[in-house]
Amino acid sequence: MESLQAILKILPSKPGVYRYYDKDGTLIYVGKAKNLKRRVSSYFNKEQTGKTRVLVNKIADIKFIVVESESEALLLENNLIKQYKPRYNIMLKDDKTYPWICIKNEPYPRVFLTRRKLNDGSDYFGPYASVRTAHVLLDLLGQIYPLRSCRTTLTEANIAKGKYRVCLDYHIHKCLGPCQGYVSKTDYCKMVAETKEIIKGNLSGVLKEMKALMMEHASRMEFEEAQAIKEKYELLENYRSRSTVVSTTIHNVDVFSYVDAEHLFYVNYMRVNEGAVVQSHTIEIKRRLDEPAEELLSLAVTELRQQFESNAKEVVLPLKLDFGLGDVEVTVPQRGDKAKLLELSRRNAVQYKMDIEKQRTLVDPERHQKRVLNQLKEMLHLPVFPEVIESFDNSNFQGDYPVAAMVQFVNGKPNKNAYRHYDIKTVEGPDDYASMKEVVRRRYSRLLEEEKPLPDLIITDGGKGQMEVVRQVVEDELHIEIAIAGLVKDDRHRTRELLYGFPPKAVGIKPDSEVFRLMTQIQDEVHRFAITHHRKKFEKGFMHSELSEIKGIGKATAEKLLLELKSVKTIKEAPLESLASLIGPSKAKLVYDHFHPAVITEA
């Protein structure tokens, strides 16, 4: 620490990049800072949590590079991470080689798809995140502009000498035959220029020029030529209509949004030109430390703009970044067309996240579930992996027919063979705490007697009180160690939060996370299982009650009376008018007469 403190003292208060090395001299982390002194000192001056503490404990040396601006620091950090791949840095790694559309630097240029971008003077457009999108665009261009696809080296001198012959493409109208001079170089290059504009997304100018030319041919009675242009115009207009258009006033803008899923972070990038989305790509980032959303987003923005060679002068984001992007304007819209674009980008990120999770579940469901349970283990700081989870819930009807249920999940999946129903035996009246104590005591006393394995985690369907009574039985009475958590529901009976520890504290868990979905599934399942048993017992109870003996009173009527008046005794004491308001006058008289038979006196 003495050597590190010496370095901290000489750190400048300027923007730059800092590098952490371990005792073996290995680079383990690269970071950026607007103020090197303040940022690096913060690692050592305040209490760190989780993985960040592990990183700080391994730092043996610090080196730094001062730069002129925040944007330079952002770029340098990104390049150093890609070059050295430090252990504790996020890696925005993508093994794909994305395709480009190439317009070859030739006298009569070809337009084709390639995955190799060469420094040969040709024009390259892209890269395209979707090969299908690139092919659709090339097919459209081929229909509008029949440029050559052959690799023959054409020269004007050899064309004039007649050294070439047209190929099949000419005969099937896929090429205009420049090799034999059937199209002038001026006209051919004009088609290439319009092709470039379409690839760039500048459709309005091309369409406007096409329409003017079409009207000019029509005015000269050249209807065949006008019809040919009209067909191309309609193809291009149809392509534009199928693009996602928000507003034609938005030009050359990059849009970024994200979905934060705790350990994973998804960022969507959309390139927008003339209000149309011309490119969209989403990446997944795995957190290494406790990086905030702003830091992950800034890293993704820098990387994706580099990767897709964006020159947009405006970036639309859901929040302000700590770091500037040089001369690029950052917009955080609250309403309007740019806000709509931002929401569209967010929906793409959400859909990508759902697709990835579904794919992982289908490919390797066991591995997926273990990953979720590992996240739960880290959140609760459990001593063991929660392979077996058991959850309890009570159910009663105004104190009558009290029951409880226990469900078991193994590796995140319901183990229905281990489900158990319980009839409450020792508790009188509606006492949920006493009922929970009885059930937990019966469950784990039996497991101990039969020397069967205990669960790794107990989840109660209730708050702090339920957790405490479970703890009293498990720890104080049975003297066993099992982790205990509690699930709390909101007013709409939906899972609200997860409690853990004694005294219980709410665990930070996001409603859209996989762990939260698992907790909700467990809570819903134990509630369903308890309610099902309670309904069966309740139906059996009232069907064997005195009401079932009344001729003309069926199951539905009896159930309605019990639900409203709670017990047979209350029904018996109810006046005829009250019964009539519930089940009608005729049935009310049957019930009333049954409990109040007429007294016949002899003269």
C-alpha positions as CSV (number, residue, x, y, z in Angstrom):
1,M,0.0,0.0,0.0
2,E,2.9,2.4,0.6
3,S,4.0,2.2,-3.0
4,L,0.4,2.6,-4.2
5,Q,-0.1,5.6,-1.9
6,A,3.0,7.2,-3.5
7,I,1.5,6.7,-7.0
8,L,-1.9,8.2,-5.8
9,K,-0.2,11.3,-4.7
10,I,1.4,12.1,-8.1
11,L,-1.7,11.3,-10.1
12,P,-2.8,14.4,-12.2
13,S,-6.3,15.8,-12.1
14,K,-6.7,15.4,-15.8
15,P,-8.6,13.1,-18.2
16,G,-6.8,9.9,-19.0
17,V,-6.7,6.1,-18.8
18,Y,-5.4,4.1,-15.8
19,R,-4.1,0.5,-15.7
20,Y,-3.9,-1.9,-12.8
21,Y,-1.3,-4.6,-12.6
22,D,-1.0,-7.6,-10.2
23,K,2.1,-8.7,-8.3
24,D,3.2,-10.7,-11.4
25,G,3.1,-7.6,-13.6
26,T,0.0,-8.8,-15.5
27,L,-2.5,-6.1,-16.6
28,I,-5.7,-6.9,-14.8
29,Y,-7.9,-3.8,-15.4
30,V,-8.1,-0.8,-17.7
31,G,-10.3,2.2,-16.8
32,K,-11.0,5.8,-18.0
33,A,-11.4,8.9,-16.0
34,K,-12.3,12.6,-16.4
35,N,-10.1,13.2,-13.4
36,L,-7.5,10.5,-12.9
37,K,-6.6,11.5,-9.3
38,R,-10.2,11.5,-8.1
39,R,-11.3,8.3,-9.9
40,V,-8.3,6.1,-9.0
41,S,-8.2,7.3,-5.4
42,S,-11.9,6.4,-5.0
43,Y,-11.0,2.7,-5.3
44,F,-8.9,3.0,-2.1
45,N,-10.7,5.7,-0.2
46,K,-14.1,4.1,0.1
47,E,-15.4,0.7,1.1
48,Q,-15.9,-1.5,-2.0
49,T,-18.3,-4.4,-2.3
50,G,-18.3,-7.7,-4.2
51,K,-16.0,-8.3,-7.1
52,T,-14.6,-4.8,-6.9
53,R,-13.0,-5.5,-3.5
54,V,-11.4,-8.6,-5.0
55,L,-9.9,-6.5,-7.8
56,V,-8.5,-3.8,-5.3
57,N,-6.9,-6.5,-3.2
58,K,-4.9,-7.7,-6.3
59,I,-3.6,-4.3,-7.4
60,A,0.2,-4.1,-7.0
61,D,1.0,-1.3,-9.4
62,I,-0.8,1.5,-11.2
63,K,0.2,3.2,-14.5
64,F,-1.7,5.9,-16.3
65,I,-1.8,7.8,-19.6
66,V,-3.0,11.5,-19.7
67,V,-5.0,12.5,-22.8
68,E,-6.5,15.8,-24.1
69,S,-10.2,15.1,-23.8
70,E,-12.8,12.7,-22.4
71,S,-13.6,11.3,-25.9
72,E,-9.9,10.4,-26.4
73,A,-9.9,8.6,-23.0
74,L,-13.0,6.6,-24.1
75,L,-11.4,5.5,-27.4
76,L,-8.0,4.7,-25.8
77,E,-9.7,2.6,-23.0
78,N,-11.6,0.7,-25.7
79,N,-8.5,0.0,-27.8
80,L,-6.4,-1.1,-24.7
81,I,-9.1,-3.5,-23.6
82,K,-9.3,-5.1,-27.0
83,Q,-5.5,-5.3,-27.3
84,Y,-4.7,-6.7,-23.8
85,K,-8.0,-8.4,-22.7
86,P,-7.6,-7.7,-19.0
87,R,-9.2,-10.2,-16.7
88,Y,-11.6,-7.8,-14.9
89,N,-12.7,-5.8,-17.9
90,I,-15.8,-6.3,-19.9
91,M,-15.1,-7.8,-23.2
92,L,-17.2,-6.6,-26.1
93,K,-16.2,-9.6,-28.2
94,D,-18.0,-10.6,-31.3
95,D,-16.6,-13.5,-33.3
96,K,-18.7,-12.7,-36.4
97,T,-17.1,-11.2,-39.5
98,Y,-19.9,-8.9,-40.7
99,P,-20.5,-8.5,-44.5
100,W,-20.0,-5.3,-46.5
101,I,-21.4,-4.2,-49.8
102,C,-18.5,-3.3,-52.1
103,I,-18.6,-1.1,-55.1
104,K,-15.3,-2.1,-56.8
105,N,-12.8,0.5,-58.0
106,E,-13.0,-0.4,-61.7
107,P,-13.8,1.5,-64.9
108,Y,-17.2,-0.3,-64.9
109,P,-17.7,-1.0,-61.2
110,R,-19.3,-4.2,-59.8
111,V,-21.5,-4.3,-56.7
112,F,-21.2,-7.4,-54.5
113,L,-21.2,-8.7,-50.9
114,T,-17.9,-9.4,-49.2
115,R,-16.5,-10.1,-45.7
116,R,-13.1,-8.7,-46.5
117,K,-12.6,-5.0,-46.5
118,L,-9.5,-4.1,-48.4
119,N,-7.6,-0.8,-48.8
120,D,-7.9,-0.9,-52.6
121,G,-9.8,2.4,-53.3
122,S,-13.2,0.7,-53.6
123,D,-16.2,1.9,-51.7
124,Y,-17.4,-0.2,-48.8
125,F,-20.7,0.2,-47.1
126,G,-21.6,-1.5,-43.8
127,P,-20.9,-3.6,-42.0
128,Y,-24.3,-5.2,-42.0
129,A,-25.3,-7.1,-38.8
130,S,-27.7,-9.2,-40.9
131,V,-26.6,-11.0,-44.0
132,R,-30.2,-11.3,-45.1
133,T,-30.7,-7.5,-45.0
134,A,-27.7,-7.0,-47.2
135,H,-28.9,-9.6,-49.7
136,V,-32.4,-8.1,-49.8
137,L,-30.8,-4.7,-50.6
138,L,-28.6,-6.2,-53.3
139,D,-31.5,-8.0,-54.9
140,L,-33.5,-4.8,-55.1
141,L,-30.5,-2.9,-56.6
142,G,-30.1,-5.7,-59.2
143,Q,-33.7,-5.3,-60.3
144,I,-33.4,-1.5,-60.6
145,Y,-29.9,-1.2,-61.9
146,P,-28.7,-4.2,-64.0
147,L,-25.0,-3.7,-63.4
148,R,-22.4,-6.4,-64.4
149,S,-21.5,-9.2,-62.1
150,C,-18.7,-10.8,-64.1
151,R,-15.0,-10.5,-63.0
152,T,-13.8,-9.6,-66.5
153,T,-11.3,-6.7,-66.5
154,L,-13.0,-4.3,-68.9
155,T,-11.1,-1.5,-70.6
156,E,-12.6,1.1,-73.0
157,A,-9.9,0.3,-75.6
158,N,-10.7,-3.4,-75.6
159,I,-14.4,-2.7,-75.7
160,A,-13.9,-0.5,-78.8
161,K,-11.9,-3.4,-80.4
162,G,-14.8,-5.8,-79.7
163,K,-12.6,-8.2,-77.7
164,Y,-15.5,-9.2,-75.3
165,R,-18.8,-11.1,-75.7
166,V,-21.9,-10.7,-73.7
167,C,-22.8,-13.5,-71.3
168,L,-26.1,-15.1,-70.2
169,D,-26.8,-12.2,-67.8
170,Y,-27.3,-9.9,-70.8
171,H,-29.8,-12.2,-72.4
172,I,-31.9,-12.6,-69.2
173,H,-31.8,-8.8,-68.7
174,K,-29.6,-8.9,-65.6
175,C,-26.8,-6.8,-67.3
176,L,-26.9,-4.0,-70.0
177,G,-23.8,-5.4,-71.7
178,P,-21.1,-2.7,-71.1
179,C,-18.5,-5.3,-72.4
180,Q,-19.8,-4.7,-76.0
181,G,-20.6,-1.0,-75.6
182,Y,-24.4,-1.5,-75.3
183,V,-24.4,1.1,-72.5
184,S,-22.2,4.1,-72.3
185,K,-19.7,4.6,-69.5
186,T,-21.5,7.8,-68.5
187,D,-24.9,6.1,-68.2
188,Y,-23.3,3.1,-66.4
189,C,-21.5,5.4,-63.9
190,K,-24.8,7.3,-63.3
191,M,-26.4,4.0,-62.3
192,V,-23.5,3.3,-59.9
193,A,-23.8,6.8,-58.4
194,E,-27.6,6.2,-57.7
195,T,-26.8,2.8,-56.3
196,K,-24.4,4.4,-53.8
197,E,-27.1,6.9,-52.7
198,I,-29.6,4.0,-52.1
199,I,-27.1,2.0,-50.1
200,K,-26.5,5.1,-48.0
201,G,-30.2,5.4,-47.4
202,N,-30.6,8.6,-49.3
203,L,-33.7,7.4,-51.2
204,S,-35.6,10.7,-51.4
205,G,-33.2,12.3,-53.9
206,V,-33.1,9.2,-56.2
207,L,-36.9,8.8,-56.1
208,K,-37.3,12.5,-56.9
209,E,-35.0,12.2,-59.9
210,M,-36.7,9.1,-61.1
211,K,-40.1,10.7,-61.0
212,A,-38.9,13.8,-62.9
213,L,-37.3,11.5,-65.6
214,M,-40.5,9.4,-65.8
215,M,-42.7,12.5,-66.4
216,E,-40.2,13.8,-69.0
217,H,-40.5,10.6,-71.0
218,A,-44.3,10.6,-70.7
219,S,-44.5,14.2,-71.9
220,R,-42.5,13.2,-75.0
221,M,-44.9,10.2,-75.6
222,E,-42.1,7.8,-74.8
223,F,-44.4,5.5,-72.8
224,E,-42.2,2.4,-72.8
225,E,-39.3,4.2,-71.3
226,A,-41.6,5.9,-68.8
227,Q,-43.1,2.6,-67.8
228,A,-39.6,1.0,-67.2
229,I,-38.7,3.9,-64.9
230,K,-42.1,3.6,-63.2
231,E,-41.5,0.0,-62.4
232,K,-38.1,0.8,-60.8
233,Y,-39.7,3.7,-58.9
234,E,-42.4,1.4,-57.4
235,L,-39.7,-1.1,-56.4
236,L,-37.8,1.6,-54.6
237,E,-40.9,3.1,-53.0
238,N,-42.0,-0.3,-51.8
239,Y,-38.6,-0.9,-50.2
240,R,-38.8,2.4,-48.4
241,S,-42.3,1.7,-47.2
242,R,-41.1,-1.6,-45.6
243,S,-38.4,0.3,-43.7
244,T,-39.3,1.5,-40.2
245,V,-39.9,5.2,-40.6
246,V,-40.3,7.5,-37.7
247,S,-39.8,10.9,-39.2
248,T,-38.3,12.0,-42.5
249,T,-36.8,15.1,-40.7
250,I,-34.3,12.9,-38.8
251,H,-31.0,12.5,-40.7
252,N,-27.9,10.5,-39.9
253,V,-28.5,9.7,-36.3
254,D,-27.2,6.8,-34.1
255,V,-29.7,5.5,-31.5
256,F,-28.6,3.4,-28.4
257,S,-30.7,1.9,-25.7
258,Y,-30.2,-0.9,-23.1
259,V,-31.8,-3.5,-20.9
260,D,-30.1,-4.1,-17.6
261,A,-30.5,-7.7,-16.4
262,E,-28.2,-7.7,-13.4
263,H,-25.2,-9.9,-14.5
264,L,-26.0,-9.3,-18.2
265,F,-26.4,-6.0,-20.0
266,Y,-28.0,-5.8,-23.5
267,V,-27.3,-2.8,-25.8
268,N,-29.2,-2.2,-29.1
269,Y,-27.7,0.1,-31.8
270,M,-29.8,1.5,-34.6
271,R,-28.5,3.6,-37.5
272,V,-31.1,6.0,-38.8
273,N,-31.1,8.0,-42.0
274,E,-33.9,10.1,-43.3
275,G,-36.1,8.9,-40.5
276,A,-35.7,5.2,-41.6
277,V,-33.9,2.5,-39.6
278,V,-31.2,1.3,-42.0
279,Q,-29.4,-0.9,-39.6
280,S,-30.0,-2.5,-36.2
281,H,-27.7,-4.7,-34.0
282,T,-27.8,-5.8,-30.4
283,I,-25.0,-7.1,-28.2
284,E,-24.8,-8.8,-24.8
285,I,-22.3,-7.7,-22.2
286,K,-21.4,-9.8,-19.2
287,R,-20.6,-7.8,-16.1
288,R,-17.2,-8.4,-14.5
289,L,-17.4,-6.0,-11.6
290,D,-20.3,-3.9,-10.3
291,E,-20.2,-1.5,-13.3
292,P,-23.0,1.0,-13.5
293,A,-25.2,1.2,-16.6
294,E,-23.6,4.5,-17.7
295,E,-20.2,2.9,-17.9
296,L,-21.4,-0.1,-19.8
297,L,-23.4,2.0,-22.2
298,S,-20.5,4.4,-22.9
299,L,-18.2,1.4,-23.7
300,A,-20.8,-0.1,-26.0
301,V,-21.4,3.2,-27.8
302,T,-17.7,3.7,-28.5
303,E,-17.2,0.1,-29.6
304,L,-20.3,-0.2,-31.9
305,R,-19.7,3.2,-33.6
306,Q,-16.1,2.0,-34.3
307,Q,-17.2,-1.4,-35.5
308,F,-19.9,-0.1,-37.8
309,E,-17.8,2.9,-38.9
310,S,-20.5,5.4,-38.0
311,N,-19.9,9.1,-38.8
312,A,-23.2,10.3,-37.4
313,K,-22.8,13.7,-35.6
314,E,-25.7,13.0,-33.2
315,V,-26.3,10.1,-30.8
316,V,-29.6,9.5,-29.1
317,L,-29.4,7.9,-25.7
318,P,-31.7,7.1,-22.8
319,L,-29.4,8.9,-20.3
320,K,-26.5,11.3,-20.2
321,L,-23.0,9.7,-20.2
322,D,-20.2,10.7,-17.8
323,F,-17.9,11.0,-20.8
324,G,-18.3,13.2,-23.8
325,L,-18.1,11.9,-27.4
326,G,-15.9,14.7,-28.8
327,D,-17.8,16.7,-31.4
328,V,-20.7,14.3,-31.4
329,E,-24.0,15.8,-30.0
330,V,-25.7,13.6,-27.4
331,T,-29.5,13.9,-27.1
332,V,-31.6,12.4,-24.4
333,P,-35.2,13.0,-25.7
334,Q,-38.2,13.0,-23.4
335,R,-40.9,13.2,-26.2
336,G,-41.2,13.5,-30.0
337,D,-39.9,11.4,-32.9
338,K,-36.5,10.8,-31.3
339,A,-38.1,9.5,-28.1
340,K,-40.1,7.1,-30.4
341,L,-36.9,5.9,-32.0
342,L,-35.4,5.3,-28.5
343,E,-38.4,3.3,-27.5
344,L,-38.1,1.2,-30.7
345,S,-34.5,0.5,-29.9
346,R,-35.4,-0.5,-26.4
347,R,-38.0,-3.0,-27.7
348,N,-35.4,-4.5,-29.9
349,A,-33.0,-5.0,-27.0
350,V,-35.9,-6.5,-24.9
351,Q,-36.7,-8.9,-27.7
352,Y,-33.1,-9.9,-28.2
353,K,-32.8,-10.6,-24.5
354,M,-35.9,-12.8,-24.6
355,D,-34.7,-14.7,-27.6
356,I,-31.3,-15.4,-26.1
357,E,-32.8,-16.6,-22.8
358,K,-35.2,-18.8,-24.7
359,Q,-32.5,-20.2,-26.8
360,R,-30.3,-21.0,-23.8
361,T,-33.2,-22.7,-22.0
362,L,-34.0,-24.9,-25.1
363,V,-30.3,-25.8,-25.8
364,D,-29.3,-26.6,-22.3
365,P,-32.1,-26.2,-19.8
366,E,-30.1,-27.7,-16.9
367,R,-27.2,-25.3,-17.4
368,H,-29.6,-22.4,-17.6
369,Q,-31.3,-23.2,-14.3
370,K,-28.0,-23.7,-12.6
371,R,-26.9,-20.3,-13.8
372,V,-30.1,-18.7,-12.3
373,L,-29.6,-20.5,-9.0
374,N,-25.9,-19.4,-8.9
375,Q,-27.2,-15.8,-9.2
376,L,-29.6,-16.5,-6.3
377,K,-26.7,-17.9,-4.3
378,E,-24.6,-14.8,-4.9
379,M,-27.5,-12.4,-4.1
380,L,-28.2,-14.1,-0.7
381,H,-24.6,-15.0,0.0
382,L,-25.7,-18.6,0.6
383,P,-23.1,-21.0,2.1
384,V,-24.2,-23.7,-0.4
385,F,-25.7,-24.0,-3.9
386,P,-29.5,-23.9,-3.5
387,E,-30.1,-27.2,-5.3
388,V,-33.2,-28.1,-3.2
389,I,-35.6,-25.3,-2.3
390,E,-38.8,-25.9,-0.2
391,S,-41.6,-23.4,0.2
392,F,-44.6,-23.4,2.6
393,D,-48.0,-21.6,2.5
394,N,-51.1,-21.7,4.8
395,S,-54.8,-21.5,3.8
396,N,-58.0,-21.3,5.8
397,F,-61.5,-20.0,5.6
398,Q,-62.2,-17.7,8.5
399,G,-60.3,-20.1,10.7
400,D,-62.2,-23.1,9.5
401,Y,-60.7,-25.9,7.4
402,P,-57.1,-24.8,8.1
403,V,-54.5,-26.5,5.8
404,A,-50.9,-26.0,4.7
405,A,-48.8,-27.0,1.7
406,M,-45.2,-27.6,0.9
407,V,-43.6,-27.6,-2.6
408,Q,-40.1,-28.6,-3.5
409,F,-38.0,-27.3,-6.4
410,V,-34.9,-29.2,-7.4
411,N,-32.4,-27.4,-9.7
412,G,-35.0,-24.8,-10.3
413,K,-37.7,-27.2,-11.4
414,P,-40.8,-28.4,-9.6
415,N,-40.3,-31.9,-8.0
416,K,-44.0,-32.8,-7.7
417,N,-43.3,-36.2,-6.1
418,A,-42.1,-34.4,-3.0
419,Y,-45.1,-32.1,-2.7
420,R,-46.9,-32.4,0.6
421,H,-50.4,-31.4,2.0
422,Y,-51.0,-30.8,5.7
423,D,-54.1,-30.7,7.8
424,I,-53.5,-28.4,10.7
425,K,-54.1,-30.4,13.9
426,T,-53.0,-28.4,16.9
427,V,-54.1,-24.8,16.1
428,E,-57.6,-23.4,16.9
429,G,-58.8,-20.4,14.9
430,P,-57.0,-18.4,12.2
431,D,-53.4,-18.3,13.5
432,D,-51.0,-18.3,10.5
433,Y,-47.9,-18.2,12.6
434,A,-48.9,-21.1,14.8
435,S,-50.0,-23.1,11.7
436,M,-46.6,-22.4,10.0
437,K,-44.8,-23.6,13.1
438,E,-46.7,-26.8,13.3
439,V,-46.1,-27.6,9.6
440,V,-42.4,-26.8,9.6
441,R,-41.9,-28.8,12.8
442,R,-43.7,-31.8,11.3
443,R,-41.8,-31.7,8.0
444,Y,-38.3,-31.4,9.3
445,S,-38.8,-33.6,12.4
446,R,-39.8,-36.4,10.1
447,L,-36.8,-35.8,7.8
448,L,-34.5,-36.0,10.8
449,E,-36.1,-39.1,12.1
450,E,-35.9,-40.8,8.7
451,E,-32.4,-39.5,8.2
452,K,-33.3,-37.9,4.8
453,P,-31.5,-34.9,3.3
454,L,-32.6,-31.5,4.3
455,P,-33.3,-28.6,1.7
456,D,-30.7,-26.0,1.0
457,L,-33.2,-23.1,1.3
458,I,-36.6,-22.6,2.8
459,I,-38.9,-19.9,1.3
460,T,-41.9,-18.8,3.3
461,D,-44.9,-17.3,1.5
462,G,-45.1,-14.3,3.8
463,G,-43.0,-11.5,5.4
464,K,-40.8,-11.1,8.4
465,G,-43.2,-12.7,10.9
466,Q,-43.4,-16.0,8.9
467,M,-39.6,-16.1,8.6
468,E,-39.1,-15.6,12.3
469,V,-41.5,-18.5,13.3
470,V,-39.7,-20.8,10.8
471,R,-36.4,-19.8,12.2
472,Q,-37.6,-20.5,15.8
473,V,-38.5,-24.1,14.8
474,V,-35.5,-24.8,12.6
475,E,-32.8,-23.3,14.7
476,D,-34.1,-23.0,18.3
477,E,-36.1,-26.3,18.4
478,L,-34.6,-28.7,15.9
479,H,-31.0,-27.2,16.0
480,I,-30.4,-27.5,12.3
481,E,-29.0,-25.0,9.8
482,I,-31.1,-24.2,6.7
483,A,-31.1,-20.8,5.0
484,I,-34.5,-19.0,5.3
485,A,-36.0,-16.4,2.9
486,G,-39.4,-14.8,2.6
487,L,-41.5,-13.6,-0.3
488,V,-43.8,-10.7,0.1
489,K,-46.8,-9.9,-2.1
490,D,-48.4,-6.6,-3.0
491,D,-52.0,-5.6,-2.8
492,R,-52.7,-7.4,-6.1
493,H,-51.3,-10.6,-4.7
494,R,-48.2,-10.4,-7.0
495,T,-44.6,-11.1,-5.8
496,R,-43.1,-7.8,-4.6
497,E,-39.8,-8.5,-2.9
498,L,-37.5,-11.1,-1.5
499,L,-36.4,-10.9,2.1
500,Y,-33.4,-12.5,3.6
501,G,-31.3,-12.5,6.8
502,F,-32.2,-11.9,10.5
503,P,-33.4,-9.2,10.9
504,P,-34.8,-9.7,7.4
505,K,-33.9,-7.2,4.8
506,A,-35.1,-6.7,1.2
507,V,-32.8,-8.1,-1.4
508,G,-32.3,-5.9,-4.5
509,I,-33.9,-8.0,-7.3
510,K,-35.2,-6.6,-10.5
511,P,-38.8,-7.7,-11.6
512,D,-37.6,-8.6,-15.1
513,S,-34.7,-10.8,-13.9
514,E,-34.6,-14.6,-14.2
515,V,-34.2,-15.0,-10.4
516,F,-37.3,-12.9,-9.8
517,R,-39.3,-15.1,-12.3
518,L,-38.1,-18.2,-10.4
519,M,-39.2,-16.7,-7.1
520,T,-42.6,-15.8,-8.5
521,Q,-43.0,-19.3,-9.9
522,I,-42.2,-20.9,-6.5
523,Q,-44.6,-18.5,-4.7
524,D,-47.4,-19.1,-7.2
525,E,-46.9,-22.8,-7.2
526,V,-47.1,-23.2,-3.4
527,H,-50.1,-20.9,-3.2
528,R,-51.9,-22.9,-6.0
529,F,-51.1,-26.2,-4.2
530,A,-52.4,-24.9,-0.8
531,I,-55.6,-23.5,-2.3
532,T,-56.3,-26.7,-4.2
533,H,-56.2,-28.8,-1.0
534,H,-58.1,-26.2,0.9
535,R,-61.0,-26.1,-1.6
536,K,-61.2,-29.9,-1.6
537,K,-61.4,-30.0,2.2
538,F,-63.9,-27.1,2.2
539,E,-66.2,-28.7,-0.3
540,K,-66.0,-32.0,1.5
541,G,-66.8,-30.1,4.8
542,F,-69.9,-28.3,3.7
543,M,-71.2,-31.2,1.6
544,H,-71.3,-33.2,4.7
545,S,-72.9,-30.4,6.7
546,E,-76.5,-30.2,7.7
547,L,-77.2,-28.1,4.6
548,S,-76.8,-31.2,2.4
549,E,-79.7,-32.8,4.2
550,I,-82.2,-30.1,3.1
551,K,-84.3,-31.3,0.1
552,G,-84.2,-28.7,-2.7
553,I,-80.9,-27.1,-1.6
554,G,-78.0,-28.0,-3.9
555,K,-74.2,-27.6,-3.7
556,A,-74.1,-24.1,-5.3
557,T,-76.7,-22.7,-2.9
558,A,-75.1,-24.3,0.1
559,E,-71.6,-22.9,-0.9
560,K,-73.0,-19.4,-1.4
561,L,-74.6,-19.5,2.1
562,L,-71.4,-20.7,3.7
563,L,-69.3,-18.1,1.9
564,E,-71.5,-15.3,3.0
565,L,-72.5,-16.3,6.5
566,K,-69.4,-18.3,7.4
567,S,-70.9,-21.2,9.3
568,V,-74.1,-23.4,9.7
569,K,-74.7,-21.9,13.1
570,T,-75.0,-18.4,11.6
571,I,-77.3,-19.7,8.9
572,K,-79.5,-21.3,11.5
573,E,-79.8,-18.0,13.4
574,A,-80.4,-15.8,10.3
575,P,-83.8,-14.3,9.8
576,L,-85.8,-15.3,6.7
577,E,-85.3,-11.9,5.1
578,S,-81.5,-12.2,5.2
579,L,-81.6,-15.6,3.7
580,A,-84.0,-14.4,0.9
581,S,-81.7,-11.6,0.0
582,L,-78.9,-14.2,-0.7
583,I,-80.7,-17.1,-2.3
584,G,-84.2,-16.0,-3.1
585,P,-87.5,-16.4,-1.2
586,S,-88.4,-19.9,-2.2
587,K,-85.0,-21.5,-1.3
588,A,-84.8,-19.3,1.8
589,K,-88.1,-20.7,3.1
590,L,-86.8,-24.2,2.6
591,V,-83.7,-23.5,4.7
592,Y,-85.6,-21.5,7.3
593,D,-88.3,-24.1,7.7
594,H,-85.6,-26.8,8.1
595,F,-84.0,-25.1,11.0
596,H,-87.3,-23.7,12.4
597,P,-89.9,-26.5,12.2
598,A,-93.5,-25.6,12.9
599,V,-94.7,-26.7,16.4
600,I,-97.9,-28.7,16.3
601,T,-100.1,-28.4,19.4
602,E,-103.0,-30.8,20.3
603,A,-106.4,-29.4,21.3
